[in-house]
Amino acid sequence: MNVTVRLAQQPEADELLGRSPLAALVGMLLDQQVPMEWAFAGPLTIAQRLGHKDLDAHEIAAYNPEAFVALLSEKPAVHRYPAAMAKRVQQLCQFLVAQYDGDAAALWRSATTGKELLSRLNALPGFGKQKSQIFLALLGKQYGVQPAGWREAAGGYGEEGAFRSVADITGPESLEQVRAHKQEVKRAAKEAKAAADAKAKVRA
């Protein structure tokens, strides 16, 4: 795998994401409750602190848990919740070692349909349906992994020309478009909740 991505908005971090399947997976795992570019810069930070140019699932899976928490917690922290995410990253790597001999790309290399790949992603520790669909869309849109029916399996995130998730980020401009979409979704949800609460009060 060797593609050009702009997920972290940092050349060195993006270079790693473009060539390392495990780094891309870990970046997706970290992408919650922090800015997207912070999450996707995480794999490079972890690799550098381990003294390597890439991540190794076998090494991370076998790493002393307390030491791995300390590694992610070191300033600047890899995530807002470094201890919790250290545990999740290790669980992900342990799963990959057990099921795919530590080869992250094996997840999609033999998947013949988008539905099959989505099912495999859903089985990963820390990957719920939404995260799995977003990563499936990212693989299809930017990494050239396009098994039959991948757009349909990715749901709305697979739509061409959409700016819904990290799958659609190709630079600063698209990052802002995705952020604007997320803010609009939050605003609409907040308004819907307020309307529902008001209706409930009237009924009471």
Phi and psi in degrees as a GROMACS rama.xvg file:
@    title "Ramachandran Plot"
@    xaxis  label "Phi"
@    yaxis  label "Psi"
@TYPE xy
-152.545  91.5092  ASN-2
-127.193  166.285  VAL-3
-100.725  121.267  THR-4
-127.53  163.252  VAL-5
-132.652  45.2612  ARG-6
-79.4486  -39.6268  LEU-7
-90.2783  -14.8465  ALA-8
62.6759  24.3312  GLN-9
-133.549  121.63  GLN-10
-50.3151  -48.8542  PRO-11
-68.3521  -40.9364  GLU-12
-66.311  -41.272  ALA-13
-68.4712  -33.405  ASP-14
-62.3369  -41.5924  GLU-15
-64.6133  -44.258  LEU-16
-62.7352  -30.431  LEU-17
-77.579  -18.4175  GLY-18
-117.25  -11.7674  ARG-19
-116.956  108.908  SER-20
-56.841  -39.8126  PRO-21
-66.828  -39.2322  LEU-22
-61.6448  -41.3889  ALA-23
-62.7104  -42.2857  ALA-24
-64.08  -44.3379  LEU-25
-65.8467  -39.313  VAL-26
-59.6941  -42.4987  GLY-27
-64.8139  -39.5337  MET-28
-61.7788  -40.8286  LEU-29
-74.0281  -14.2087  LEU-30
-78.092  74.8235  ASP-31
-160.579  134.296  GLN-32
63.3647  16.6796  GLN-33
-143.507  159.57  VAL-34
-57.3415  145.109  PRO-35
-57.0199  -42.2818  MET-36
-68.4621  -29.1582  GLU-37
-65.5768  -46.6241  TRP-38
-60.1528  -45.6326  ALA-39
-81.1313  -7.98863  PHE-40
-84.111  -15.9373  ALA-41
-56.615  -45.1602  GLY-42
-57.4708  -39.3173  PRO-43
-65.4635  -43.126  LEU-44
-60.0579  -44.0138  THR-45
-62.9594  -46.2655  ILE-46
-60.032  -44.8445  ALA-47
-63.3792  -40.3728  GLN-48
-71.1035  -21.906  ARG-49
-85.9129  -8.16226  LEU-50
83.346  25.1233  GLY-51
-127.798  172.432  HIS-52
-100.407  -1.8746  LYS-53
-151.391  170.535  ASP-54
-95.6861  146.555  LEU-55
-124.269  117.178  ASP-56
-60.6394  -38.4058  ALA-57
-64.1195  -43.6328  HIS-58
-64.0135  -46.9845  GLU-59
-66.7463  -40.2663  ILE-60
-60.1684  -36.1877  ALA-61
-94.4627  -1.37095  ALA-62
-67.2838  144.474  TYR-63
-57.3683  122.236  ASN-64
-55.7162  -44.1721  PRO-65
-66.0238  -39.0714  GLU-66
-67.3948  -34.8784  ALA-67
-70.4894  -37.3423  PHE-68
-61.0639  -44.5736  VAL-69
-61.7602  -37.9166  ALA-70
-64.5296  -41.3507  LEU-71
-78.4039  -22.1374  LEU-72
-85.3667  -18.8318  SER-73
-53.1035  139.747  GLU-74
-73.4055  134.814  LYS-75
-74.8278  137.509  PRO-76
-63.32  148.606  ALA-77
-70.317  -26.1141  VAL-78
-151.652  161.462  HIS-79
-61.531  -30.937  ARG-80
-121.6  72.6758  TYR-81
-62.2603  -36.1434  PRO-82
-66.4991  -47.0094  ALA-83
-63.7357  -41.5536  ALA-84
-73.982  -30.0664  MET-85
-60.8945  -43.523  ALA-86
-62.694  -41.2822  LYS-87
-69.0338  -39.1543  ARG-88
-63.0228  -42.5373  VAL-89
-65.0561  -41.2376  GLN-90
-62.3935  -40.7542  GLN-91
-61.0867  -46.8778  LEU-92
-67.0479  -37.1472  CYS-93
-64.0001  -38.2599  GLN-94
-65.4307  -44.5036  PHE-95
-63.4607  -38.1576  LEU-96
-65.5383  -44.0049  VAL-97
-69.4514  -39.2643  ALA-98
-99.6141  -27.6747  GLN-99
-132.382  20.2894  TYR-100
54.1882  32.0332  ASP-101
80.1774  3.66192  GLY-102
-95.7831  99.1586  ASP-103
-60.3028  -37.9407  ALA-104
-65.5801  -19.9433  ALA-105
-63.5664  -21.1161  ALA-106
-56.096  -43.1647  LEU-107
-109.906  -14.0002  TRP-108
-59.7853  -38.6854  ARG-109
-105.842  5.60514  SER-110
-75.1201  125.219  ALA-111
-94.6568  -17.3757  THR-112
-135.576  158.732  THR-113
-62.9636  -36.0266  GLY-114
-63.9041  -41.3621  LYS-115
-65.6342  -42.8582  GLU-116
-65.8535  -40.4008  LEU-117
-61.4154  -40.4364  LEU-118
-62.4375  -40.8395  SER-119
-65.7502  -41.8652  ARG-120
-65.8951  -38.8791  LEU-121
-61.8775  -26.2225  ASN-122
-79.7195  -11.8137  ALA-123
-71.2398  140.457  LEU-124
-59.5932  131.531  PRO-125
85.8249  -0.723317  GLY-126
-110.473  104.772  PHE-127
-86.3533  -174.382  GLY-128
-59.6566  -47.4007  LYS-129
-63.9093  -47.1689  GLN-130
-62.0115  -39.4522  LYS-131
-64.616  -42.5266  SER-132
-66.2852  -39.0707  GLN-133
-64.676  -44.1437  ILE-134
-67.6175  -36.3258  PHE-135
-61.0527  -43.2749  LEU-136
-64.2295  -39.5332  ALA-137
-62.4637  -44.3753  LEU-138
-60.6455  -43.1167  LEU-139
-71.5171  -41.9031  GLY-140
-79.5162  -33.292  LYS-141
-121.599  -19.3529  GLN-142
-108.539  -0.684695  TYR-143
74.2123  14.857  GLY-144
-93.1919  102.141  VAL-145
-133.259  66.8128  GLN-146
-64.786  159.591  PRO-147
-53.4631  130.219  ALA-148
77.2858  19.2906  GLY-149
-65.7166  -38.4474  TRP-150
-63.2588  -43.5436  ARG-151
-63.9137  -41.9999  GLU-152
-65.3233  -31.4393  ALA-153
-79.6037  -5.19705  ALA-154
65.3962  -145.111  GLY-155
-60.1015  -25.8687  GLY-156
-69.9486  -19.2406  TYR-157
-88.1208  -7.49951  GLY-158
-62.465  138.353  GLU-159
-72.7563  136.299  GLU-160
81.6389  3.81354  GLY-161
-83.0569  156.461  ALA-162
-129.81  65.6723  PHE-163
-104.19  -22.9337  ARG-164
-155.432  -176.633  SER-165
-59.8637  -22.7816  VAL-166
-61.1475  -21.8521  ALA-167
-102.953  4.20486  ASP-168
-88.3374  116.934  ILE-169
-123.253  3.48927  THR-170
171.018  -177.605  GLY-171
-57.5122  -39.7162  PRO-172
-65.854  -46.9032  GLU-173
-68.3821  -30.0518  SER-174
-60.3287  -44.2012  LEU-175
-66.4742  -35.5248  GLU-176
-66.6624  -40.0252  GLN-177
-66.3451  -41.8302  VAL-178
-61.046  -42.6508  ARG-179
-62.6301  -39.9335  ALA-180
-63.2882  -44.6681  HIS-181
-62.214  -40.1533  LYS-182
-64.775  -38.1995  GLN-183
-66.6541  -40.2602  GLU-184
-62.578  -43.2479  VAL-185
-63.5537  -42.435  LYS-186
-63.2373  -44.3322  ARG-187
-63.609  -40.1655  ALA-188
-65.3541  -39.3318  ALA-189
-65.2952  -41.8903  LYS-190
-65.8061  -40.3567  GLU-191
-64.603  -39.7291  ALA-192
-66.1791  -42.42  LYS-193
-62.0434  -41.4358  ALA-194
-65.1922  -40.8303  ALA-195
-66.6549  -39.7588  ALA-196
-64.5317  -41.371  ASP-197
-64.242  -40.3181  ALA-198
-66.5402  -38.1751  LYS-199
-65.0392  -37.4011  ALA-200
-66.7273  -40.0541  LYS-201
-62.1019  -42.2863  VAL-202
-65.4008  -35.1123  ARG-203
